[in-house]
Amino acid sequence: MKAIIVHSTSSKEMSLKIAKNYEGEMYRIEHLKPVYKSRFAQLFFYGFQTVTNKSVKIKPMDIDLSKYDEVYLVSPVWAGRINAYMKAFLKQYQIKNKKVHIIASCEGGYKNYFITFRAFLDPSNEIVEEAVYVNNELVK
Ligand SMILES: Cc1cc2nc3c(=O)[nH]c(=O)nc-3n(C[C@H](O)[C@H](O)[C@H](O)COP(=O)(O)O)c2cc1C
């Protein structure tokens, strides 16, 4: 069984659109606090949270990971790296012994994305895919 775990915050909901291309049971990572609507505020506050490694709060998720052998982690690249909310999810919900797909949504700046992401995954997982969508188009 496959779980698709998605985090998406911009008004275009790029990651959510990408996540819908994959088959599986979908779960959305949601912020505990209201999401900033403007792009400027998102860049400023969420960029700050991500760069300073600030721990952020997400809403509790009703997910039983033991049901799944394959997990898709779909989320936007922030400041070139794994974003603060996907990081919060990975810290709170133990993903172990799974086949993992890391799927990035971005505008082209993703150089350190997979390195920073892998650091938050347990070594028991097998990373079977690292894919990048730039403005909704699969490039890698
Ligand atoms: C705080 C912040 C930082 C971002 N940093 C990057 C970046 O480093 N590289 C990049 O290509 N896009 C960056 N973006 C753009 C988003 O990754 C991109 O628009 C993504 O597709 C948005 O996905 P979403 O609609 O699911 O939120 C950033 C956006 C925000 C809000």
Ligand as a Chemical Component Dictionary entry (heavy atoms), coordinates in Angstrom:
data_LIG
# 
_chem_comp.id                   LIG 
_chem_comp.type                 NON-POLYMER 
_chem_comp.pdbx_formal_charge   0 
_chem_comp.three_letter_code    LIG 
# 
loop_
_chem_comp_atom.comp_id 
_chem_comp_atom.atom_id 
_chem_comp_atom.alt_atom_id 
_chem_comp_atom.type_symbol 
_chem_comp_atom.charge 
_chem_comp_atom.model_Cartn_x 
_chem_comp_atom.model_Cartn_y 
_chem_comp_atom.model_Cartn_z 
_chem_comp_atom.pdbx_ordinal 
LIG C1  C1  C 0 9.924  30.341 1.926  1  
LIG C2  C2  C 0 10.038 29.927 0.488  2  
LIG C3  C3  C 0 11.284 29.610 -0.012 3  
LIG C4  C4  C 0 11.417 29.149 -1.338 4  
LIG N1  N1  N 0 12.649 28.783 -1.761 5  
LIG C5  C5  C 0 12.777 28.267 -3.013 6  
LIG C6  C6  C 0 14.050 27.768 -3.463 7  
LIG O1  O1  O 0 15.047 27.766 -2.755 8  
LIG N2  N2  N 0 14.122 27.282 -4.729 9  
LIG C7  C7  C 0 13.046 27.267 -5.583 10 
LIG O2  O2  O 0 13.197 26.826 -6.705 11 
LIG N3  N3  N 0 11.821 27.698 -5.158 12 
LIG C8  C8  C 0 11.666 28.186 -3.908 13 
LIG N4  N4  N 0 10.435 28.624 -3.470 14 
LIG C9  C9  C 0 9.279  28.462 -4.364 15 
LIG C10 C10 C 0 8.499  27.175 -4.097 16 
LIG O3  O3  O 0 9.348  26.068 -3.860 17 
LIG C11 C11 C 0 7.637  26.819 -5.303 18 
LIG O4  O4  O 0 6.829  27.902 -5.665 19 
LIG C12 C12 C 0 6.790  25.573 -5.042 20 
LIG O5  O5  O 0 6.384  25.022 -6.265 21 
LIG C13 C13 C 0 5.551  25.906 -4.202 22 
LIG O6  O6  O 0 4.861  24.728 -3.902 23 
LIG P1  P1  P 0 3.416  24.780 -3.241 24 
LIG O7  O7  O 0 2.509  25.490 -4.238 25 
LIG O8  O8  O 0 3.030  23.364 -3.073 26 
LIG O9  O9  O 0 3.511  25.515 -1.955 27 
LIG C14 C14 C 0 10.273 29.091 -2.177 28 
LIG C15 C15 C 0 9.020  29.447 -1.662 29 
LIG C16 C16 C 0 8.891  29.853 -0.338 30 
LIG C17 C17 C 0 7.529  30.191 0.213  31 
# 
loop_
_chem_comp_bond.comp_id 
_chem_comp_bond.atom_id_1 
_chem_comp_bond.atom_id_2 
_chem_comp_bond.value_order 
_chem_comp_bond.pdbx_ordinal 
LIG C1  C2  SING 1  
LIG C2  C3  SING 2  
LIG C2  C16 DOUB 3  
LIG C3  C4  DOUB 4  
LIG C4  N1  SING 5  
LIG C4  C14 SING 6  
LIG N1  C5  DOUB 7  
LIG C5  C6  SING 8  
LIG C5  C8  SING 9  
LIG C6  O1  DOUB 10 
LIG C6  N2  SING 11 
LIG N2  C7  SING 12 
LIG C7  O2  DOUB 13 
LIG C7  N3  SING 14 
LIG N3  C8  DOUB 15 
LIG C8  N4  SING 16 
LIG N4  C9  SING 17 
LIG N4  C14 SING 18 
LIG C9  C10 SING 19 
LIG C10 O3  SING 20 
LIG C10 C11 SING 21 
LIG C11 O4  SING 22 
LIG C11 C12 SING 23 
LIG C12 O5  SING 24 
LIG C12 C13 SING 25 
LIG C13 O6  SING 26 
LIG O6  P1  SING 27 
LIG P1  O7  DOUB 28 
LIG P1  O8  SING 29 
LIG P1  O9  SING 30 
LIG C14 C15 DOUB 31 
LIG C15 C16 SING 32 
LIG C16 C17 SING 33 
# 
